[in-house]
């Protein structure tokens, strides 16, 4: 259940990319993949640090705080995709 929550949080944050110029590596789909991947990966890492082992939280261990673990990961993933895309765009000019 936690994995689904992290993926949905990454998807929700990705919707705000409409306000940014499309310089993402892979376009808007690249931003989507980076956001979801970053949310899941950092969500797993933060949850593993707090619970002494790599696991996906189940239905009864998923709380609102568990969902919030995904926010920094989604932002970091999209920032990396944006920086790579902007750098590639500058090289092609």
C-alpha positions in Angstrom: 0.0 0.0 0.0 2.9 2.3 0.7 4.3 1.8 -2.8 1.0 2.8 -4.3 0.9 5.9 -2.1 4.4 6.9 -3.1 3.7 6.4 -6.8 0.4 8.5 -6.5 2.3 11.3 -4.7 4.9 11.3 -7.5 2.1 11.5 -10.0 0.4 14.3 -8.1 3.6 16.4 -7.9 4.3 15.8 -11.6 1.1 17.6 -12.5 2.8 20.9 -11.4 5.3 20.6 -14.2 2.8 22.3 -16.5 4.0 25.6 -15.0 7.6 24.9 -16.1 9.3 25.2 -19.5 9.5 21.7 -21.1 13.2 21.1 -20.9 13.0 17.8 -19.1 15.1 14.9 -20.4 12.5 12.8 -22.3 10.0 15.6 -22.3 6.9 15.5 -20.1 6.9 11.7 -20.1 10.5 11.8 -18.8 9.4 14.1 -16.0 6.6 11.7 -15.2 9.0 8.7 -15.0 11.6 10.7 -13.0 9.0 11.9 -10.6 7.5 8.5 -9.9 10.9 6.7 -9.7 12.3 9.3 -7.4 9.2 9.2 -5.1 9.4 5.4 -4.9 13.1 5.1 -4.4 13.4 7.8 -1.7 10.2 6.6 -0.1 11.8 3.1 0.2 15.1 4.6 1.6 13.4 6.8 4.2 11.1 4.0 5.3 14.0 1.5 5.5 16.0 3.9 7.7 13.1 4.4 10.1 12.2 0.7 10.3 15.6 -1.0 10.2 15.2 -2.9 7.0 14.1 -2.5 3.3 10.4 -3.3 3.0 7.3 -1.9 1.5 4.8 -0.7 4.1 1.6 -2.7 4.1 -2.0 -1.6 4.6 -1.8 -1.3 8.4 1.6 0.5 8.5 0.8 3.1 5.9 0.0 6.5 7.4 0.0 10.1 6.2 3.6 10.5 7.2 4.5 7.5 5.0 3.0 9.2 2.0 4.9 12.4 2.7 8.2 10.5 2.3 7.7 10.6 -1.5 7.7 14.4 -1.8 11.5 15.0 -1.7 12.1 12.1 -4.0 9.7 13.3 -6.6 11.2 16.8 -6.5 14.7 15.5 -6.7 13.9 13.1 -9.6 12.2 15.9 -11.6 15.1 18.3 -10.8 17.6 15.8 -12.2 15.6 15.2 -15.3 15.3 19.0 -15.8 19.0 19.6 -15.3 20.0 16.8 -17.7 17.4 18.0 -20.3 18.5 21.6 -20.0 22.2 20.6 -20.4 21.4 18.5 -23.5 19.5 21.4 -25.0 22.4 23.8 -24.5 24.8 21.3 -26.2 22.6 21.0 -29.3 22.5 24.8 -29.8 
